[in-house]
Amino acid sequence: MGRPIGGRDNVDQLVRKFPIRFPNRGPYVLDGELLENSRLEVSAGPRLTVMAPG
């Protein structure tokens, strides 16, 4: 944890959102559903507070 990825062509940054582009229609899984698209954007949602019993 906390170590850089390193290596050529890798990006190691914190971002709020990023695009993913597939050469054709690429597969991805969202909430257990297999979907296909040529482009999608991944973004952070709202901050959640998780409480555990105990």
Secondary structure, 3 states (H helix, E strand, C coil): CCCCCCCCCCCCCCCCEEEEEEEEEEEEEECCEEEEEEEEEEECCCCCCCCCCC
